[in-house]
Amino acid sequence: MEKKTQTNEQIWVCDALEITHCEVSDDAVIYTVTYVDFMGLKREVKLNREECYFDFPAVLKTLVKGGYRYNTMLAQAPAVIQQRLTAYRPNVEAVKKAIEEAQKQA
């Protein structure tokens, strides 16, 4: 009798990305997103937060043009990427410090 072994293979969905900076102005909130492209080079792109919600195909196109990779065979992969970008919440202490500095300059 042949034994079947079960392996826990994880399916790759997309490469990691990180929001490394958040610039807030009266007109928009701009994220600086950092990732490693398909050639192994560190990349940085600026993305409009509003577009991450309401024009995500344009955001995804910008990322892919910059070498970002995701599993095109998984229909939900773009939704996973969008969720990672829209779930971002800046560090509370960093926000307090930025507000205090802005008030000093005003």
Solvent accessible surface area in square Angstrom, and as a share of the most:
residue,aa,sasa,rsa
1,M,241,1.08
2,E,161,0.72
3,K,183,0.78
4,K,195,0.83
5,T,119,0.69
6,Q,170,0.75
7,T,93,0.54
8,N,142,0.73
9,E,145,0.65
10,Q,176,0.78
11,I,124,0.63
12,W,106,0.37
13,V,42,0.24
14,C,13,0.08
15,D,22,0.11
16,A,83,0.64
17,L,29,0.14
18,E,108,0.49
19,I,21,0.11
20,T,70,0.41
21,H,100,0.45
22,C,36,0.22
23,E,88,0.39
24,V,110,0.63
25,S,62,0.40
26,D,155,0.81
27,D,142,0.74
28,A,26,0.20
29,V,41,0.23
30,I,46,0.23
31,Y,2,0.01
32,T,7,0.04
33,V,0,0.00
34,T,13,0.08
35,Y,9,0.04
36,V,81,0.46
37,D,6,0.03
38,F,133,0.55
39,M,118,0.53
40,G,53,0.51
41,L,90,0.45
42,K,156,0.66
43,R,95,0.35
44,E,120,0.54
45,V,29,0.17
46,K,123,0.52
47,L,8,0.04
48,N,39,0.20
49,R,94,0.34
50,E,113,0.51
51,E,73,0.33
52,C,0,0.00
53,Y,89,0.34
54,F,170,0.71
55,D,65,0.34
56,F,16,0.07
57,P,105,0.66
58,A,41,0.32
59,V,2,0.01
60,L,22,0.11
61,K,124,0.53
62,T,55,0.32
63,L,0,0.00
64,V,68,0.39
65,K,160,0.68
66,G,26,0.25
67,G,8,0.08
68,Y,7,0.03
69,R,108,0.40
70,Y,45,0.17
71,N,27,0.14
72,T,105,0.61
73,M,169,0.76
74,L,53,0.26
75,A,93,0.72
76,Q,124,0.55
77,A,0,0.00
78,P,36,0.23
79,A,50,0.39
80,V,48,0.28
81,I,0,0.00
82,Q,50,0.22
83,Q,104,0.46
84,R,106,0.39
85,L,0,0.00
86,T,30,0.17
87,A,63,0.49
88,Y,65,0.25
89,R,201,0.73
90,P,49,0.31
91,N,99,0.51
92,V,92,0.53
93,E,117,0.53
94,A,57,0.44
95,V,57,0.33
96,K,106,0.45
97,K,129,0.55
98,A,59,0.46
99,I,89,0.45
100,E,100,0.45
101,E,80,0.36
102,A,59,0.46
103,Q,125,0.56
104,K,165,0.70
105,Q,156,0.69
106,A,120,0.93
